[in-house]
């Protein structure tokens, strides 16, 4: 079993995926293709997704019973002691911690001084 979720993708990709999978909601496809077809669909999705993003979840023979693949997505699969968890990456601007007073505090100080 596999679930493929695409966001902000061309309509042609959705039409192409409906040849192999059932679209149960806009951008959400489910099906039970073979591993070879699944891998070919994922390659085609990565090729045609352009500025959109894609997330694939499929059955696997591991402890969780599933594996994940992402393409241009905010959530990235990471392995934690044999379990794959989805971790949200911080945007580049949040990596550097801001120091000093907030804008609201600065404005309050200027009004008190008048």
N, CA, C and O of each residue as an XYZ file, in Angstrom:
456
protein
N       0.859     -1.171      0.000
C       0.000      0.000      0.000
C       0.898      1.225      0.000
O       1.936      1.242      0.661
N       0.506      2.227     -0.726
C       1.259      3.477     -0.739
C       0.318      4.666     -0.773
O      -0.791      4.589     -1.303
N       0.782      5.771     -0.194
C       0.059      7.042     -0.208
C       1.032      8.093     -0.725
O       2.149      8.218     -0.221
N       0.607      8.839     -1.724
C       1.418      9.898     -2.311
C       0.648     11.207     -2.198
O      -0.483     11.310     -2.673
N       1.260     12.204     -1.570
C       0.627     13.509     -1.387
C       1.446     14.542     -2.155
O       2.648     14.686     -1.930
N       0.788     15.258     -3.062
C       1.469     16.301     -3.818
C       0.783     17.638     -3.544
O      -0.432     17.705     -3.363
N       1.590     18.697     -3.517
C       1.084     20.029     -3.229
C       1.651     21.015     -4.237
O       2.841     20.968     -4.548
N       0.813     21.904     -4.748
C       1.224     22.955     -5.690
C       1.931     22.366     -6.903
O       3.014     22.814     -7.280
N       1.318     21.371     -7.503
C       1.901     20.686     -8.656
C       1.065     20.945     -9.903
O      -0.105     21.311     -9.801
N       1.655     20.758    -11.075
C       0.891     20.927    -12.314
C      -0.239     19.908    -12.430
O      -0.139     18.793    -11.916
N      -1.310     20.299    -13.106
C      -2.462     19.406    -13.268
C      -2.096     18.166    -14.074
O      -2.700     17.110    -13.883
N      -1.128     18.271    -14.963
C      -0.702     17.129    -15.761
C      -0.137     16.007    -14.911
O      -0.300     14.833    -15.245
N       0.522     16.351    -13.822
C       1.053     15.326    -12.917
C      -0.080     14.572    -12.242
O      -0.024     13.350    -12.107
N      -1.106     15.295    -11.819
C      -2.258     14.633    -11.189
C      -2.913     13.666    -12.165
O      -3.265     12.546    -11.793
N      -3.076     14.096    -13.412
C      -3.669     13.227    -14.419
C      -2.818     12.014    -14.701
O      -3.341     10.922    -14.926
N      -1.514     12.194    -14.690
C      -0.597     11.091    -14.931
C      -0.653     10.067    -13.799
O      -0.607      8.862    -14.047
N      -0.753     10.541    -12.563
C      -0.795      9.627    -11.409
C      -2.108      8.854    -11.330
O      -2.139      7.744    -10.797
N      -3.192      9.425    -11.854
C      -4.477      8.723    -11.779
C      -4.527      7.490    -12.685
O      -5.452      6.685    -12.580
N      -3.549      7.337    -13.567
C      -3.478      6.114    -14.374
C      -3.123      4.910    -13.508
O      -3.499      3.781    -13.824
N      -2.396      5.151    -12.416
C      -1.907      4.055    -11.575
C      -2.502      4.043    -10.184
O      -2.575      2.992     -9.548
N      -2.932      5.207     -9.703
C      -3.391      5.334     -8.323
C      -4.775      5.986     -8.290
O      -5.190      6.634     -9.251
N      -5.478      5.808     -7.179
C      -6.784      6.430     -6.988
C      -6.596      7.739     -6.222
O      -5.921      7.769     -5.193
N      -7.195      8.822     -6.727
C      -7.120     10.122     -6.057
C      -8.321     10.234     -5.116
O      -9.454     10.414     -5.563
N      -8.065     10.127     -3.812
C      -9.160     10.131     -2.845
C      -9.507     11.532     -2.364
O     -10.582     11.749     -1.805
N      -8.616     12.471     -2.576
C      -8.819     13.877     -2.238
C      -7.868     14.653     -3.146
O      -6.902     14.075     -3.644
N      -8.109     15.937     -3.374
C      -7.205     16.659     -4.268
C      -5.748     16.566     -3.807
O      -5.399     17.038     -2.725
N      -4.918     15.962     -4.626
C      -3.500     15.840     -4.327
C      -3.120     14.656     -3.467
O      -1.945     14.506     -3.132
N      -4.076     13.799     -3.091
C      -3.786     12.625     -2.256
C      -4.117     11.372     -3.065
O      -5.268     11.153     -3.441
N      -3.100     10.557     -3.327
C      -3.248      9.359     -4.152
C      -2.916      8.123     -3.326
O      -1.953      8.125     -2.558
N      -3.714      7.066     -3.484
C      -3.454      5.804     -2.800
C      -3.510      4.671     -3.820
O      -4.181      4.764     -4.848
N      -2.797      3.619     -3.511
C      -2.803      2.464     -4.398
C      -1.897      1.374     -3.870
O      -1.281      1.494     -2.810
N      -1.839      0.308     -4.645
C      -1.035     -0.839     -4.246
C      -0.223     -1.344     -5.443
O      -0.382     -2.493     -5.857
N       0.650     -0.490     -6.003
C       1.459     -0.935     -7.135
C       2.650     -1.766     -6.656
O       2.951     -1.803     -5.463
N       3.315     -2.423     -7.585
C       4.524     -3.184     -7.239
C       5.638     -2.200     -6.877
O       5.530     -0.999     -7.125
N       6.705     -2.731     -6.289
C       7.820     -1.874     -5.875
C       8.448     -1.178     -7.076
O       8.847     -0.017     -6.988
N       8.533     -1.881     -8.184
C       9.122     -1.284     -9.392
C       8.265     -0.127     -9.904
O       8.791      0.938    -10.229
N       6.962     -0.329     -9.978
C       6.070      0.730    -10.443
C       6.090      1.898     -9.462
O       6.081      3.054     -9.884
N       6.116      1.615     -8.159
C       6.175      2.668     -7.143
C       7.418      3.533     -7.339
O       7.335      4.760     -7.298
N       8.575      2.893     -7.551
C       9.810      3.642     -7.746
C       9.772      4.469     -9.032
O      10.265      5.596     -9.059
N       9.191      3.917    -10.089
C       9.066      4.667    -11.342
C       8.103      5.843    -11.193
O       8.343      6.917    -11.745
N       7.010      5.643    -10.447
C       6.073      6.748    -10.188
C       6.741      7.852     -9.379
O       6.513      9.036     -9.631
N       7.565      7.467     -8.408
C       8.253      8.468     -7.593
C       9.254      9.259     -8.439
O       9.353     10.478     -8.301
N       9.993      8.577     -9.308
C      10.925      9.275    -10.188
C      10.184     10.254    -11.094
O      10.631     11.382    -11.299
N       9.058      9.816    -11.630
C       8.264     10.675    -12.508
C       7.692     11.863    -11.731
O       7.636     12.979    -12.248
N       7.273     11.619    -10.497
C       6.754     12.696     -9.652
C       7.838     13.731     -9.382
O       7.587     14.931     -9.489
N       9.040     13.279     -9.032
C      10.141     14.212     -8.787
C      10.473     15.028    -10.034
O      10.831     16.201     -9.936
N      10.357     14.417    -11.179
C      10.656     15.090    -12.437
C       9.609     16.152    -12.792
O       9.958     17.236    -13.259
N       8.325     15.840    -12.569
C       7.245     16.719    -13.000
C       6.725     17.680    -11.936
O       5.920     18.557    -12.250
N       7.159     17.541    -10.700
C       6.596     18.332     -9.608
C       6.940     19.822     -9.721
O       6.193     20.657     -9.211
N       8.043     20.171    -10.372
C       8.496     21.555    -10.585
C       8.612     22.304     -9.264
O       9.468     21.953     -8.451
N       7.787     23.323     -9.012
C       7.901     24.119     -7.786
C       7.100     23.546     -6.625
O       7.149     24.093     -5.524
N       6.376     22.478     -6.837
C       5.561     21.877     -5.779
C       6.383     20.979     -4.875
O       7.613     20.974     -4.926
N       5.683     20.223     -4.051
C       6.360     19.283     -3.153
C       5.604     17.972     -3.124
O       4.427     17.908     -3.478
N       6.295     16.929     -2.698
C       5.701     15.602     -2.697
C       6.142     14.829     -1.463
O       7.253     15.007     -0.962
N       5.255     13.970     -0.987
C       5.507     13.116      0.168
C       4.964     11.735     -0.151
O       3.808     11.595     -0.551
N       5.800     10.709      0.025
C       5.420      9.327     -0.275
C       5.572      8.480      0.975
O       6.612      8.517      1.633
N       4.539      7.717      1.303
C       4.566      6.755      2.410
C       4.175      5.417      1.815
O       3.158      5.313      1.129
N       4.985      4.378      2.076
C       4.678      3.061      1.513
C       5.038      1.953      2.486
O       5.855      2.144      3.387
N       4.424      0.799      2.299
C       4.640     -0.366      3.157
C       6.051     -0.891      2.995
O       6.632     -0.845      1.911
N       6.594     -1.397      4.107
C       7.949     -1.933      4.080
C       8.099     -3.000      5.161
O       7.313     -3.051      6.107
N       9.103     -3.840      5.014
C       9.379     -4.883      6.011
C      10.371     -4.365      7.043
O      11.525     -4.793      7.060
N       9.939     -3.454      7.899
C      10.765     -2.981      9.010
C       9.892     -2.922     10.261
O       8.738     -3.350     10.235
N      10.434     -2.397     11.346
C       9.699     -2.352     12.611
C       8.415     -1.534     12.515
O       7.403     -1.901     13.112
N       8.447     -0.453     11.787
C       7.274      0.400     11.661
C       6.297     -0.101     10.617
O       5.106      0.203     10.678
N       6.792     -0.863      9.663
C       5.936     -1.354      8.597
C       5.732     -0.353      7.471
O       4.894     -0.564      6.594
N       6.507      0.757      7.490
C       6.381      1.765      6.442
C       7.676      2.543      6.314
O       8.505      2.574      7.223
N       7.824      3.177      5.144
C       8.958      4.057      4.891
C       8.447      5.340      4.253
O       7.329      5.387      3.739
N       9.276      6.381      4.288
C       8.891      7.704      3.799
C       9.898      8.199      2.771
O      11.082      7.865      2.832
N       9.417      8.997      1.829
C      10.267      9.744      0.910
C       9.663     11.130      0.771
O       8.442     11.285      0.745
N      10.517     12.131      0.682
C      10.043     13.502      0.514
C      10.798     14.183     -0.620
O      11.937     13.835     -0.934
N      10.142     15.149     -1.216
C      10.764     15.960     -2.259
C      10.353     17.409     -2.048
O       9.172     17.743     -2.145
N      11.330     18.276     -1.756
C      11.095     19.701     -1.515
C      10.026     19.929     -0.451
O       9.133     20.758     -0.632
N      10.112     19.211      0.633
C       9.093     19.261      1.678
C       9.694     19.813      2.958
O      10.897     19.679      3.186
N       8.856     20.444      3.812
C       9.315     20.977      5.099
C       9.642     19.860      6.087
O      10.496     20.031      6.957
N       8.980     18.738      5.960
C       9.187     17.607      6.853
C      10.155     16.624      6.200
O       9.991     16.261      5.035
N      11.162     16.198      6.959
C      12.189     15.310      6.426
C      12.275     14.066      7.312
O      12.303     14.197      8.536
N      12.317     12.854      6.726
C      12.440     11.650      7.546
C      13.847     11.519      8.123
O      14.839     11.681      7.413
N      13.917     11.221      9.425
C      15.199     10.995     10.095
C      15.103      9.726     10.916
O      14.058      9.417     11.489
N      16.210      8.993     10.968
C      16.266      7.729     11.678
C      16.681      7.969     13.128
O      17.724      8.571     13.385
N      15.868      7.498     14.076
C      16.163      7.568     15.495
C      16.120      6.157     16.063
O      15.042      5.633     16.345
N      17.292      5.536     16.233
C      17.410      4.189     16.792
C      16.510      3.176     16.089
O      15.847      2.370     16.742
N      16.490      3.218     14.781
C      15.726      2.248     14.011
C      14.320      2.674     13.653
O      13.668      2.020     12.839
N      13.836      3.756     14.241
C      12.514      4.280     13.902
C      12.673      5.543     13.060
O      13.486      6.413     13.371
N      11.906      5.627     12.020
C      11.942      6.814     11.169
C      10.861      7.769     11.632
O       9.680      7.425     11.668
N      11.278      8.967     11.983
C      10.351     10.005     12.417
C      10.448     11.182     11.448
O      11.505     11.445     10.875
N       9.344     11.875     11.279
C       9.324     13.050     10.420
C       9.695     14.264     11.273
O       9.059     14.535     12.292
N      10.719     14.982     10.849
C      11.231     16.127     11.589
C      11.059     17.358     10.724
O      11.377     17.345      9.535
N      10.562     18.408     11.319
C      10.376     19.657     10.585
C      11.654     20.473     10.680
O      12.142     20.753     11.775
N      12.193     20.852      9.528
C      13.401     21.645      9.513
C      13.076     23.103      9.729
O      12.066     23.607      9.237
N      13.940     23.784     10.470
C      13.747     25.208     10.723
C      14.190     25.988      9.493
O      15.177     25.631      8.849
N      13.462     27.053      9.167
C      13.926     27.920      8.080
C      15.263     28.548      8.436
O      15.604     28.642      9.615
N      16.015     28.972      7.453
C      17.337     29.550      7.683
C      17.293     30.764      8.594
O      18.224     30.973      9.372
N      16.238     31.575      8.522
C      16.158     32.787      9.333
C      15.996     32.479     10.820
O      16.358     33.306     11.657
N      15.461     31.305     11.166
C      15.261     30.961     12.574
C      16.514     30.376     13.212
O      16.576     30.252     14.435
N      17.511     30.015     12.414
C      18.725     29.424     12.966
C      19.501     30.435     13.802
O      20.059     30.082     14.841
N      19.540     31.672     13.365
C      20.236     32.705     14.121
C      19.269     33.300     15.136
O      18.231     33.851     14.772
N      19.620     33.182     16.406
C      18.739     33.679     17.463
C      18.872     35.190     17.585
O      19.978     35.729     17.619
N      17.729     35.863     17.650
C      17.728     37.317     17.784
C      18.010     37.698     19.224
O      17.545     37.049     20.161
N      18.765     38.739     19.379
C      19.051     39.240     20.724
C      18.574     40.679     20.829
O      18.315     41.331     19.818
N      18.459     41.167     22.044
C      18.044     42.549     22.265
C      16.564     42.656     22.554
O      15.873     41.652     22.732
N      16.089     43.882     22.598
C      14.701     44.155     22.925
C      13.801     43.939     21.722
O      14.238     44.058     20.578
N      12.552     43.623     21.986
C      11.571     43.482     20.908
C      11.166     44.863     20.405
O      11.414     45.872     21.066
N      10.546     44.901     19.243
C      10.084     46.174     18.684
C       9.044     46.825     19.580
O       9.042     48.046     19.738
N       8.153     46.022     20.173
C       7.125     46.566     21.062
C       7.768     47.217     22.289
O       7.315     48.273     22.730
N       8.801     46.612     22.838
C       9.478     47.158     24.016
C      10.176     48.472     23.676
O      10.151     49.414     24.469
N      10.793     48.537     22.507
C      11.458     49.773     22.084
C      10.449     50.909     21.939
O      10.716     52.036     22.356
N       9.282     50.612     21.346
C       8.259     51.641     21.171
C       7.719     52.110     22.516
O       7.471     53.300     22.705
N       7.538     51.184     23.448
C       7.048     51.542     24.772
C       8.026     52.454     25.490
O       7.607     53.396     26.163
N       9.312     52.196     25.361
C      10.344     53.008     26.009
C      10.343     54.427     25.454
O      10.528     55.393     26.193
N      10.129     54.545     24.121
C      10.135     55.888     23.517
C       8.911     56.684     23.971
O       9.009     57.898     24.155
N       7.756     56.026     24.156
C       6.566     56.737     24.603
C       6.666     57.164     26.062
O       6.125     58.207     26.427
N       7.339     56.390     26.904
C       7.495     56.742     28.303
C       8.396     57.951     28.476
O       8.237     58.730     29.416
N       9.327     58.096     27.574
C      10.295     59.197     27.697
C       9.717     60.541     27.328
O      10.364     61.554     27.592
N       8.556     60.616     26.743
C       7.973     61.896     26.301
C       7.351     62.658     27.406
O       6.824     63.748     27.185
